[in-house]
Protein backbone atom coordinates (compact mmCIF):
# COMPACT_ATOMS: atom_id res chain seq x y z
CA UNK A 1 0.00 0.00 0.00
CA UNK A 2 1.60 3.31 -1.03
CA UNK A 3 2.25 5.98 1.58
CA UNK A 4 -0.04 9.05 1.53
CA UNK A 5 1.41 12.35 0.35
CA UNK A 6 3.53 14.35 2.85
CA UNK A 7 0.78 16.91 3.34
CA UNK A 8 -2.93 17.20 2.72
CA UNK A 9 -5.45 20.04 2.93
CA UNK A 10 -9.20 19.60 2.77
CA UNK A 11 -11.93 22.22 3.02
CA UNK A 12 -15.69 21.88 2.62
CA UNK A 13 -18.29 24.64 2.53
CA UNK A 14 -22.06 24.66 2.65
CA UNK A 15 -24.59 27.27 1.51
CA UNK A 16 -26.92 28.55 4.20
CA UNK A 17 -29.82 30.94 3.79
CA UNK A 18 -31.80 33.39 5.88
CA UNK A 19 -35.14 34.81 4.68
CA UNK A 20 -35.98 38.36 5.76
CA UNK A 21 -39.62 39.46 5.38
CA UNK A 22 -41.74 42.51 6.07
CA UNK A 23 -45.32 41.31 5.95
CA UNK A 24 -48.47 42.78 4.37
CA UNK A 25 -50.05 45.43 6.55
CA UNK A 26 -46.71 47.02 7.47
CA UNK A 27 -46.40 50.80 7.40
CA UNK A 28 -43.32 50.57 5.18
CA UNK A 29 -43.64 48.56 2.02
CA UNK A 30 -43.57 44.74 2.39
CA UNK A 31 -40.63 42.78 1.01
CA UNK A 32 -39.34 39.21 0.85
CA UNK A 33 -35.60 38.69 0.49
CA UNK A 34 -33.27 35.67 0.85
CA UNK A 35 -29.60 36.11 1.76
CA UNK A 36 -27.14 33.28 1.02
CA UNK A 37 -24.03 32.56 3.09
CA UNK A 38 -21.03 30.31 2.32
CA UNK A 39 -19.90 28.66 5.56
CA UNK A 40 -16.88 26.42 6.08
CA UNK A 41 -18.26 23.40 7.93
CA UNK A 42 -15.15 21.20 7.79
CA UNK A 43 -11.45 21.92 7.33
CA UNK A 44 -8.51 19.57 7.76
CA UNK A 45 -4.78 19.97 7.21
CA UNK A 46 -2.09 17.43 8.07
CA UNK A 47 1.59 16.90 7.52
CA UNK A 48 3.86 13.94 8.08
CA UNK A 49 7.26 12.73 6.97
CA UNK A 50 7.95 9.73 4.80
CA UNK A 51 9.51 6.80 6.62
CA UNK A 52 12.18 4.69 4.88
CA UNK A 53 10.88 1.31 3.82
CA UNK A 54 12.84 -0.66 6.44
CA UNK A 55 11.61 1.50 9.32
CA UNK A 56 7.88 1.69 8.67
CA UNK A 57 7.09 -0.16 11.88
CA UNK A 58 8.35 2.83 13.89
CA UNK A 59 6.43 5.91 14.97
CA UNK A 60 5.91 8.39 12.18
CA UNK A 61 5.97 12.11 13.18
CA UNK A 62 2.62 13.63 12.30
CA UNK A 63 0.67 16.88 12.73
CA UNK A 64 -2.99 17.56 12.10
CA UNK A 65 -5.52 20.37 12.47
CA UNK A 66 -9.28 19.92 12.13
CA UNK A 67 -12.12 22.45 12.30
CA UNK A 68 -15.74 21.36 12.28
CA UNK A 69 -18.98 23.33 12.36
CA UNK A 70 -21.95 21.28 13.53
CA UNK A 71 -24.99 21.42 11.18
CA UNK A 72 -27.09 24.53 11.70
CA UNK A 73 -30.66 24.21 12.87
CA UNK A 74 -33.74 25.99 11.56
CA UNK A 75 -35.29 28.95 13.33
CA UNK A 76 -38.11 31.46 13.05
CA UNK A 77 -38.10 34.88 14.67
CA UNK A 78 -40.94 37.41 14.56
CA UNK A 79 -41.34 40.90 15.99
CA UNK A 80 -42.94 44.24 15.18
CA UNK A 81 -41.73 47.81 15.17
CA UNK A 82 -43.93 50.68 16.38
CA UNK A 83 -43.54 54.26 15.15
CA UNK A 84 -45.25 57.28 16.81
CA UNK A 85 -47.10 59.37 14.20
CA UNK A 86 -49.13 61.66 16.41
CA UNK A 87 -50.45 61.72 19.97
CA UNK A 88 -51.53 58.11 20.67
CA UNK A 89 -51.28 57.38 16.95
CA UNK A 90 -48.81 54.65 15.84
CA UNK A 91 -47.87 52.77 12.72
CA UNK A 92 -46.48 49.23 12.74
CA UNK A 93 -44.14 47.07 10.73
CA UNK A 94 -44.29 43.27 11.01
CA UNK A 95 -41.03 41.34 10.55
CA UNK A 96 -40.11 37.67 10.14
CA UNK A 97 -36.62 36.14 10.00
CA UNK A 98 -36.36 32.43 9.26
CA UNK A 99 -34.10 29.76 7.79
CA UNK A 100 -30.66 28.47 8.83
CA UNK A 101 -29.14 29.82 12.04
CA UNK A 102 -26.15 31.62 10.53
CA UNK A 103 -23.32 32.81 12.76
CA UNK A 104 -21.32 35.76 11.52
CA UNK A 105 -17.72 36.49 12.53
CA UNK A 106 -14.44 34.53 12.46
CA UNK A 107 -15.26 31.80 14.94
CA UNK A 108 -12.68 29.43 13.43
CA UNK A 109 -9.87 31.96 13.81
CA UNK A 110 -10.82 32.55 17.45
CA UNK A 111 -11.07 28.83 18.21
CA UNK A 112 -7.91 27.67 16.39
CA UNK A 113 -5.64 29.82 18.59
CA UNK A 114 -7.01 28.14 21.72
CA UNK A 115 -5.97 24.57 20.90
CA UNK A 116 -2.14 24.64 21.08
CA UNK A 117 0.05 21.53 21.39
CA UNK A 118 3.62 21.39 22.66
CA UNK A 119 6.12 18.65 23.41
CA UNK A 120 6.74 20.41 26.76
CA UNK A 121 3.21 19.82 28.06
CA UNK A 122 3.21 18.40 31.61
CA UNK A 123 0.69 15.70 30.64
CA UNK A 124 3.25 14.22 28.21
CA UNK A 125 5.80 13.89 31.01
CA UNK A 126 3.19 12.03 33.04
CA UNK A 127 2.33 9.47 30.31
CA UNK A 128 5.98 8.90 29.37
CA UNK A 129 6.85 8.17 32.99
CA UNK A 130 3.77 5.97 33.27
CA UNK A 131 5.01 3.81 30.38
CA UNK A 132 8.43 3.46 32.02
CA UNK A 133 6.78 2.49 35.32
CA UNK A 134 4.89 -0.24 33.47
CA UNK A 135 8.15 -1.42 31.95
CA UNK A 136 9.74 -1.50 35.39
CA UNK A 137 6.72 -3.47 36.56
CA UNK A 138 5.31 -3.90 40.03
CA UNK A 139 7.40 -7.02 40.50
CA UNK A 140 8.46 -8.85 43.63
CA UNK A 141 11.51 -6.92 44.89
CA UNK A 142 13.64 -9.75 46.26
CA UNK A 143 16.44 -7.39 47.31
CA UNK A 144 14.16 -5.20 49.41
CA UNK A 145 12.31 -8.23 50.79
CA UNK A 146 15.67 -9.72 51.87
CA UNK A 147 16.84 -6.57 53.64
CA UNK A 148 13.56 -6.44 55.56
CA UNK A 149 13.40 -10.19 56.24
CA UNK A 150 13.71 -9.87 60.03
CA UNK A 151 10.91 -7.30 60.26
CA UNK A 152 8.74 -9.38 57.90
CA UNK A 153 9.33 -12.56 59.93
CA UNK A 154 8.52 -10.74 63.17
CA UNK A 155 5.30 -9.44 61.62
CA UNK A 156 4.29 -12.96 60.54
CA UNK A 157 5.05 -14.52 63.94
CA UNK A 158 3.35 -11.74 65.93
CA UNK A 159 0.16 -11.84 63.90
CA UNK A 160 0.11 -15.67 63.87
CA UNK A 161 0.21 -15.62 67.66
CA UNK A 162 -2.61 -13.07 67.80
CA UNK A 163 -4.78 -15.22 65.53
CA UNK A 164 -3.99 -18.37 67.58
CA UNK A 165 -4.91 -16.62 70.85
CA UNK A 166 -8.14 -15.32 69.30
CA UNK A 167 -9.21 -18.83 68.22
CA UNK A 168 -8.28 -20.12 71.69
CA UNK A 169 -10.57 -17.53 73.31
CA UNK A 170 -13.44 -18.58 71.02
CA UNK A 171 -12.88 -22.24 71.85
CA UNK A 172 -12.62 -21.58 75.61
CA UNK A 173 -15.75 -19.43 75.53
CA UNK A 174 -17.66 -22.26 73.87
CA UNK A 175 -16.43 -24.82 76.44
CA UNK A 176 -17.18 -22.55 79.43
CA UNK A 177 -20.46 -21.41 77.87
CA UNK A 178 -19.61 -17.74 78.21
CA UNK A 179 -22.07 -15.16 76.84
CA UNK A 180 -21.50 -14.53 73.12
CA UNK A 181 -20.78 -10.83 73.68
CA UNK A 182 -18.02 -11.63 76.20
CA UNK A 183 -16.48 -14.28 73.91
CA UNK A 184 -16.38 -11.85 70.97
CA UNK A 185 -14.83 -9.15 73.18
CA UNK A 186 -12.07 -11.51 74.39
CA UNK A 187 -11.37 -12.71 70.81
CA UNK A 188 -11.09 -9.14 69.53
CA UNK A 189 -8.87 -8.25 72.48
CA UNK A 190 -6.56 -11.12 71.55
CA UNK A 191 -6.38 -9.88 67.96
CA UNK A 192 -5.56 -6.36 69.13
CA UNK A 193 -8.67 -4.85 67.54
CA UNK A 194 -9.59 -3.56 71.00
CA UNK A 195 -7.20 -3.12 73.90
CA UNK A 196 -7.23 -2.28 77.57
CA UNK A 197 -3.98 -0.28 77.50
CA UNK A 198 -4.94 2.88 75.68
CA UNK A 199 -1.77 4.58 76.88
CA UNK A 200 0.44 1.98 75.14
CA UNK A 201 1.50 3.25 71.67
CA UNK A 202 2.11 -0.33 70.52
CA UNK A 203 -1.55 -1.14 71.11
CA UNK A 204 -2.97 2.10 69.69
CA UNK A 205 -5.20 2.42 66.64
CA UNK A 206 -2.47 4.47 64.99
CA UNK A 207 0.13 1.71 65.30
CA UNK A 208 -2.37 -0.89 64.06
CA UNK A 209 -3.14 1.26 61.00
CA UNK A 210 0.56 1.69 60.21
CA UNK A 211 1.18 -2.04 60.68
CA UNK A 212 -1.61 -2.78 58.20
CA UNK A 213 -0.52 -0.17 55.62
CA UNK A 214 3.23 -0.85 55.64
CA UNK A 215 3.28 -4.40 56.97
CA UNK A 216 0.27 -6.47 55.96
CA UNK A 217 -0.49 -4.60 52.69
CA UNK A 218 3.15 -4.70 51.58
CA UNK A 219 3.56 -8.35 52.53
CA UNK A 220 0.44 -9.36 50.58
CA UNK A 221 1.67 -7.45 47.53
CA UNK A 222 5.08 -9.12 47.77
CA UNK A 223 3.55 -12.60 48.01
CA UNK A 224 1.33 -11.95 44.98
CA UNK A 225 4.15 -10.48 42.87
CA UNK A 226 6.53 -13.30 43.83
CA UNK A 227 3.95 -15.84 42.66
CA UNK A 228 3.43 -13.96 39.38
CA UNK A 229 7.18 -13.78 38.79
CA UNK A 230 7.61 -17.51 39.47
CA UNK A 231 4.71 -18.34 37.13
CA UNK A 232 6.23 -16.23 34.35
CA UNK A 233 9.48 -18.16 34.61
CA UNK A 234 7.67 -21.50 34.41
CA UNK A 235 5.86 -20.49 31.23
CA UNK A 236 7.28 -19.43 27.89
CA UNK A 237 8.45 -15.87 28.49
CA UNK A 238 7.31 -13.59 25.65
CA UNK A 239 10.23 -11.99 23.89
CA UNK A 240 8.37 -8.82 22.91
CA UNK A 241 6.64 -6.35 25.21
CA UNK A 242 4.24 -3.47 24.60
CA UNK A 243 3.23 -0.75 27.04
CA UNK A 244 0.84 2.15 26.56
CA UNK A 245 -0.44 5.00 28.69
CA UNK A 246 -3.13 7.61 28.18
CA UNK A 247 -4.16 10.56 30.34
CA UNK A 248 -6.74 13.31 29.87
CA UNK A 249 -7.43 16.66 31.44
CA UNK A 250 -10.09 19.26 30.76
CA UNK A 251 -10.09 22.99 31.30
CA UNK A 252 -12.69 24.87 33.26
CA UNK A 253 -15.78 25.91 31.32
CA UNK A 254 -15.60 29.63 30.51
CA UNK A 255 -18.47 31.89 29.43
CA UNK A 256 -18.34 35.36 27.90
CA UNK A 257 -20.57 37.70 25.89
CA UNK A 258 -18.67 39.03 22.86
CA UNK A 259 -19.71 42.22 21.13
CA UNK A 260 -21.59 42.10 17.83
CA UNK A 261 -18.49 43.39 16.07
CA UNK A 262 -16.84 40.03 16.88
CA UNK A 263 -19.66 37.54 16.35
CA UNK A 264 -23.41 37.79 15.84
CA UNK A 265 -26.42 36.20 14.15
CA UNK A 266 -28.61 38.60 12.21
CA UNK A 267 -26.51 41.15 10.33
CA UNK A 268 -27.87 44.70 10.23
CA UNK A 269 -30.83 43.91 12.51
CA UNK A 270 -28.79 42.40 15.30
CA UNK A 271 -28.19 45.34 17.62
CA UNK A 272 -31.93 45.99 17.76
CA UNK A 273 -33.38 42.53 18.13
CA UNK A 274 -30.71 40.54 20.04
CA UNK A 275 -28.48 40.83 23.06
CA UNK A 276 -24.79 40.01 22.98
CA UNK A 277 -24.47 36.28 22.16
CA UNK A 278 -23.45 33.88 24.92
CA UNK A 279 -20.22 32.00 24.17
CA UNK A 280 -19.28 28.90 26.19
CA UNK A 281 -15.83 27.35 25.73
CA UNK A 282 -13.85 24.34 27.02
CA UNK A 283 -10.79 22.35 25.99
CA UNK A 284 -9.95 18.66 26.40
CA UNK A 285 -6.29 17.60 26.22
CA UNK A 286 -5.29 13.96 25.65
CA UNK A 287 -1.73 12.68 25.95
CA UNK A 288 -0.58 9.20 24.91
CA UNK A 289 2.74 7.38 25.04
CA UNK A 290 3.74 3.92 23.84
CA UNK A 291 6.81 1.75 23.90
CA UNK A 292 7.59 -1.59 22.27
CA UNK A 293 10.68 -3.59 23.20
CA UNK A 294 12.09 -7.07 22.88
CA UNK A 295 14.12 -9.13 25.30
CA UNK A 296 17.81 -8.66 24.58
CA UNK A 297 19.68 -9.89 27.70
CA UNK A 298 17.52 -12.22 29.82
CA UNK A 299 19.87 -12.09 32.82
CA UNK A 300 19.73 -8.31 33.06
CA UNK A 301 15.94 -8.39 32.77
CA UNK A 302 15.67 -10.90 35.62
CA UNK A 303 17.93 -8.73 37.78
CA UNK A 304 15.68 -5.76 37.12
CA UNK A 305 12.54 -7.76 37.92
CA UNK A 306 13.99 -9.06 41.18
CA UNK A 307 15.12 -5.62 42.31
CA UNK A 308 18.90 -6.18 42.16
CA UNK A 309 19.58 -3.81 39.25
CA UNK A 310 19.14 -0.56 41.16
CA UNK A 311 21.15 -0.40 44.42
CA UNK A 312 20.54 3.34 44.80
CA UNK A 313 16.79 2.85 44.67
CA UNK A 314 17.09 -0.03 47.15
CA UNK A 315 19.10 2.17 49.52
CA UNK A 316 16.49 4.90 49.32
CA UNK A 317 13.66 2.47 50.14
CA UNK A 318 15.51 1.41 53.31
CA UNK A 319 15.80 4.96 54.65
CA UNK A 320 13.24 5.39 57.47
CA UNK A 321 10.19 7.41 56.41
CA UNK A 322 11.46 7.79 52.83
CA UNK A 323 7.91 7.13 51.69
CA UNK A 324 6.80 10.31 53.46
CA UNK A 325 9.35 12.34 51.51
CA UNK A 326 8.07 10.70 48.30
CA UNK A 327 4.60 12.14 48.87
CA UNK A 328 6.05 15.57 48.08
CA UNK A 329 9.23 14.84 46.08
CA UNK A 330 8.62 11.36 44.54
CA UNK A 331 12.31 10.49 44.64
CA UNK A 332 11.68 6.74 45.01
CA UNK A 333 9.61 6.50 41.83
CA UNK A 334 12.23 8.40 39.84
CA UNK A 335 15.02 6.10 41.10
CA UNK A 336 12.90 3.01 40.40
CA UNK A 337 12.46 3.97 36.74
CA UNK A 338 16.21 4.30 36.12
CA UNK A 339 16.53 0.55 35.49
CA UNK A 340 13.10 -0.04 33.91
CA UNK A 341 14.54 -0.90 30.47
CA UNK A 342 17.42 -3.12 31.64
CA UNK A 343 17.87 -6.09 29.36
CA UNK A 344 15.50 -4.74 26.70
CA UNK A 345 16.02 -3.49 23.17
CA UNK A 346 13.71 -0.64 22.11
CA UNK A 347 11.84 -1.46 18.90
CA UNK A 348 9.53 1.55 18.76
CA UNK A 349 8.56 4.41 21.05
CA UNK A 350 6.46 7.53 20.61
CA UNK A 351 4.08 9.94 22.21
CA UNK A 352 1.31 12.27 21.08
CA UNK A 353 -0.75 15.20 22.29
CA UNK A 354 -4.20 16.23 21.12
CA UNK A 355 -6.05 19.37 22.18
CA UNK A 356 -9.76 19.66 21.37
CA UNK A 357 -11.56 22.96 21.79
CA UNK A 358 -15.36 23.10 21.94
CA UNK A 359 -17.41 26.27 21.70
CA UNK A 360 -21.15 26.83 21.82
CA UNK A 361 -22.60 30.18 20.78
CA UNK A 362 -26.16 30.94 21.86
CA UNK A 363 -28.44 33.51 20.23
CA UNK A 364 -30.30 35.62 22.83
CA UNK A 365 -33.29 37.64 21.51
CA UNK A 366 -33.75 41.00 23.18
CA UNK A 367 -36.86 40.99 25.41
CA UNK A 368 -38.63 43.84 23.59
CA UNK A 369 -40.03 47.07 24.95
CA UNK A 370 -43.76 47.33 25.67
CA UNK A 371 -43.62 50.59 27.62
CA UNK A 372 -46.11 53.28 26.57
CA UNK A 373 -44.74 56.18 24.60
CA UNK A 374 -41.89 55.80 22.14
CA UNK A 375 -41.36 52.14 21.32
CA UNK A 376 -39.61 50.67 18.29
CA UNK A 377 -39.19 46.96 19.06
CA UNK A 378 -42.11 44.88 20.38
CA UNK A 379 -43.45 41.37 20.93
CA UNK A 380 -40.47 39.20 19.92
CA UNK A 381 -41.13 35.50 19.46
CA UNK A 382 -38.36 32.99 18.73
CA UNK A 383 -38.74 29.29 17.90
CA UNK A 384 -36.37 26.58 16.69
CA UNK A 385 -32.63 26.17 17.26
CA UNK A 386 -30.86 28.95 19.16
CA UNK A 387 -27.28 27.60 19.43
CA UNK A 388 -24.37 26.75 17.13
CA UNK A 389 -21.55 24.35 18.10
CA UNK A 390 -18.00 24.22 16.75
CA UNK A 391 -14.92 22.13 17.37
CA UNK A 392 -11.24 22.68 16.59
CA UNK A 393 -8.63 20.00 17.18
CA UNK A 394 -4.86 20.05 16.95
CA UNK A 395 -2.81 16.85 17.12
CA UNK A 396 0.90 16.13 17.05
CA UNK A 397 2.86 12.89 17.30
CA UNK A 398 6.56 12.53 18.00
CA UNK A 399 9.04 9.67 17.87
CA UNK A 400 10.37 9.02 21.40
CA UNK A 401 14.14 8.94 21.01
CA UNK A 402 16.13 7.40 23.90
CA UNK A 403 13.28 6.88 26.40
CA UNK A 404 14.36 7.89 29.90
CA UNK A 405 12.54 8.93 33.09
CA UNK A 406 11.76 12.56 33.81
CA UNK A 407 11.68 13.91 37.33
CA UNK A 408 8.36 15.22 38.65
CA UNK A 409 7.11 16.17 42.09
CA UNK A 410 4.93 13.84 44.12
CA UNK A 411 1.14 13.83 44.20
CA UNK A 412 0.83 15.04 47.79
CA UNK A 413 -1.69 13.79 50.35
CA UNK A 414 -4.75 11.65 49.80
CA UNK A 415 -7.08 10.10 52.40
CA UNK A 416 -4.84 7.10 53.13
CA UNK A 417 -1.69 9.22 53.28
CA UNK A 418 -3.39 11.71 55.58
CA UNK A 419 -4.25 8.83 57.96
CA UNK A 420 -0.65 7.62 57.70
CA UNK A 421 0.67 11.07 58.59
CA UNK A 422 -1.66 11.44 61.60
CA UNK A 423 -0.79 7.92 62.81
CA UNK A 424 2.95 8.49 62.46
CA UNK A 425 2.73 11.77 64.36
CA UNK A 426 0.62 10.20 67.14
CA UNK A 427 2.90 7.17 67.59
CA UNK A 428 6.06 9.29 67.66
CA UNK A 429 4.57 11.74 70.17
CA UNK A 430 3.58 8.84 72.44
CA UNK A 431 7.08 7.39 72.28
CA UNK A 432 8.58 10.71 73.19
N, C-alpha and C positions, 0 to 999 in steps of 0.2 A: 504494500500500500504506500503510495508516494506521500511524502511529507507535505503539509499545507504550506502556503507561501509565508515568508517571514512576517508579513503584516497584513492586516485586513481591516477594512472600514465599511460598515453597513449603516444605512440611515433610511428610515421609513417615515413617510408623512401621511396624514389623513386630512380630508377636507371636512370641516365642521361648518355649520350654518346657524345663524340666529335671525329670526324674523322679527322685525320691528313694525308695529301697526298703530295707527291712530284710527279709531273706529268711527263709523257713521254717528252723527249727532254731536261730534266735537265742534268746538268754536272755531278752531283752525281747521283747515281742510284735512280730510282723511287721507291716509296713505298706507301703502303696504310694500315693505321693502325687505329683501333678504340680503344679508352680508355673509360672505364666505371667508373662511379662515383656513390657512394651511398650518397644521400643527405637527411637529415632530413627536411621534408617539413611541418610537424605538430608535436608539442609536447605539452602536457597538464598535469599538476599536480595540484591536489587540496586536501585540507584537511578541515574537519569540525568535530565538536563534536556532539555526539548524544544528543538529547534533550529528557528528560523524557516524558512519554506519556501524562501526564496532562498539559504539558507546550509547546506543539508543535505549538501553535499559536504565540509564541514569536520569536523574532529574533534569528537566529541560527548563531553563529560565524563561519566564513568561509574564507578560503584563496584559491587563485587560481593563477596559472601562465600559460600563453599560448604563444607559439612561432609558427609563421606561415611564411612559405616561399611561395610567390606567384609563380604560375607555370612559368617555364622558357620558353622563346621564342626561336625560331629557328634563326640561323644566318649563314652567309657565308662570309668568309674573304679570300681574295687572295692577294698575293704579289710575288715579285721575288727578288732574291739575285743576285748581280753581283760581279764577282771575276776577278781582273786584272791578266792576264796570261803573257802578254808582252806589249810593247808599243802599245796603242790603240787596244789591243786584250783582249777580255773579254769572260768569260763563265757565263752561267746563270743557276739558279735553279728556278723552278716555284712551288709555294706552295699554298695549299688550306686548310683552316680550316673550318669545318662546323658541324652543329648538334645543341645540346642544349647549351644555354649560361650558362656555369658552372662557379660559383664563388668559388674561393678557399679561405681558411682562416676561422677563427672562428668568423663569423659574429654574431651567436647567443650569444656567450659569451660576445662579445662587447656590444650587444644591451640589454641583460638581466640586466646588471649592471646600465643601464640608465633609468630604470622604477621602482624606489623605491616607496613604500607606507609607510605612518606613521600616527599614530593617532594624531600626533602633527601638522599636516599640517594646515596652516592658512585657507584653503578653507573649511575644516571641521568645524572650529569655525563659519565661515560665514553661512553655511547651518543649523547648529544646532540653532544658534540664529534666523535665518529666520523662522524656525519651531515654535519657542517660540513666535515670533512676531505674527505669524498667530494665535496661540492659544490665545494670548492676544487680538487680533482682533482690527481692526480700528473702534471701537464702539463709539457711542455718549458718550462723557465724561461729564456726568451731573454735576459732582463736579466742573470741570474747567469752564463749561458753566455758572454755578451759580455764581462763584467768579468773572466772567467777565461780569455779566449781565448788569451792568450800561454802560460799554463801548459798549456792543453789542446793547443795546437799543438806545444809542446815535447814533451809526452808522446807525441803521435802520431809525431813525427819520430824521437825516441829509440827507441821500440819498433819502428818500421819498420826502422831501421838494425840493431837486434838480430836481427830476423827474417831480414833480408837476409844478415847475416854468418853466421847459423846455417845457412841453405841453402847458402851458399858453402862452409862447412866440410864439409857432407855431399857436395857435388859434388866437392870436392878429394879427400876421402877415397876416393870411388869411383874417381877417375882414378888416384890414387897407390896404390890397392889397400891402404889401411891396414886394420888389424884393425877389426872392427865396434865393439868396445868402445871403442877409441880415437876412432873417428869420432863415436860418440854422446857421449863425454865432451867433445870439442871443440865439438860443436854446442850442448850444454847450457851450456858455458862462454860461448859467444857470446851465448846468450839471457840469461845472468845467473842461471840456475837454480843453477849452482854457480860458485864463484869462487875465485881463488887469493889474494885480498887480504882475508883475514878481518878485518883491522884497519880496513878502509875502511868507514865507516858507510854510504856510498852503495851498497856492494855487499852489505850485510848482509841476512839473512833479514827482519829487522824492517823495513828500508826497502822491500824488495820487497812485503811484506804490506801496508804502508801505501799503496804505489803502486797495488796491486791494489784495495784497499778504497775509496780516495778518488780514484783516477784512472781505472782501467779500469772498475770497477763503475759509477761515476757517469757516465762517458762513454757506456757502453752504454745506460744508462737514458735519458740525454738523447737519444741517436740514436733509440731506440724511441719515446719520447714525442713527439719532433719529427715523426716519420713519422705517428704517430696523429693529431696535431693537423692536419697538412697534409691527411691523408685526410678528416678531418671537415669541412674547409673545401671540399673538392672535391665532397662529397656534400651532400644536402639536410639541413641542420642541424635537428634536432628542436627545436620551440619549447617543449616541455614536458619537465621533468626530474622524476625521482622517485629519492629516496635513502632507504635504510632501514638500520638497524643493530640488532643484538640481541646481548646479552651475558648470560651466566649465571654464577652462583657458588653453591656449596653450602657449608653449614656442616659442621663436624666432627660425626661421629656420637657422640652421648652416650648413656650407659647408666646407669640408676639402679634402685633397688629400693624403690618406695614402700611405705608401711605399708598394712595392710589397711583402715585407716580411710579411706584415700584411694581406692584401687581394689582390687578382688579378684574372685574367680570364684564361690565356693561359699557365700555367705551365712554362716549360723551355724556351719557345719562348718569354715570356711576356716582358722582359726588352728590347728586340729588336724591337718588333712590336707594343707596346702600351705604352702610357704615364701613369702616376700614375692615378688610377681610381678616379672619382669624387664621393664623398659620401655626401649625403644630409640627414639631420636628424631633426626630430621635435617630441615633446611629446605633448599629450593632457591629461589633468587631469580632472576627473569628480568626484565630491563629491555629495553625497546624504544623506539626513536625513529624518526620518519619525517618527511619534508619533501617537499613537492611545489611546484615553482615553474615559471614560464614566462619565456621570454626577453623582456625589456622593452627594454633598450638593448644592441644587438649590439656596438657599439664598446666599451662598458665591459666586457662579458663577454670580448671578445678580449684586452683589456688585462690582465684578471685571469688569463686562461689563459696568456698569454705572460710573466707575471711582472713587468709594469710598473706594476701597480696598488698595490703595497705597497713603497715605497722604504725604510721602516723595517726591514721583514723582509729586504730585499735587503742593507741595510747590516749587519744582524746576521750574515747568512750569510757575509759577507766578512771578519768579524773572525776572526783566526787562532784555531784550537782552540775556536770557538764550539760545535761539535758535542759537545765533551767536557762543556761546561757544560750542554748540553741533556740529557745522560744523567741529571743530577740535577734540573735546574730546568725543562727543556722549554720554554724561552723561544721558540725558533725556531718550534715548532709553534703556539704561541699567537699569535705575530705573523702566521704564515701564514694562519690562519683569519680574521683581521680583514677580509680582502677576499674571502672565499669566496662571498658572495652578490652581488657587484658585477654590475650589469646584469640582475638577476633580480627578478621580482615573486613574492612568496610567495603561493601559492594555498591551501595547507593545511600545518599542522605540528602534531605532537603527540608525546606520549611516554606510556609506561605502565610500571607496575611490578606484578609478581605475586610473591607469596610463598606457597609451598606447604610445609606442614608434614606430615611423615609420622611416625607412631608405630606401633610394634609392641609389643604386650603379650603376654608369654609366661607361661603357667601352669606352675608348678614344683611337682609333688607332693613332699611331705615323704618322706624315704627310709624312714620306719617304724623301729620299735624292736623288735628281736628278742632283746634281752638277757633273761636269766632274771630272775625276780622280778617286780616290778610292771611291767606293760606294758599300755598301753591302745590303742595304734595299731600294727597289724601288717600285713605282706604287701601293701603297696599295688601296684596294677597299673593303668596308664593306657594307653589306646589311642585313636587318632583324632587330631583336630586339637587342638593345644595353644596356638595363638597367635591373636590378633585384630589386625587392621590397620585404621587409621583415617587419614583425610586431611582437613586443613582448608586452605582456599585463600582468600587475600584479594587482590583485584585493584583497581587504580585507574588511570584514564586521564585525562590532562590535555590541554587545548589548549595548544600551545606558542606563546605570544605573543612577538613580536619576537625570533626566534632570534638568539642571539649567543654567541660562544665563552666558555667558562669556564676560568679558569686552574687547572691541576693540575700537580703535580710530575712529574718524569720517571720512567721505569721502571727506572732504575738499570742495573747491568751485566748483560750476558749473555755467552755464550761469545765471540762475535765482538768485542764491546766490550772484554772483558777482554784479548783478544789485541791489540786496538788500543792499549789503555792500556800494556801491557808494551812493545810496539814503539815507541810514542812516547817512553816513558821511556828505553829503550835507545838510541835514535837520538840523543836530546838529550844523554844522558850522554857518548856517544862524541864528539859535536861539542864538548862542553865539555872 
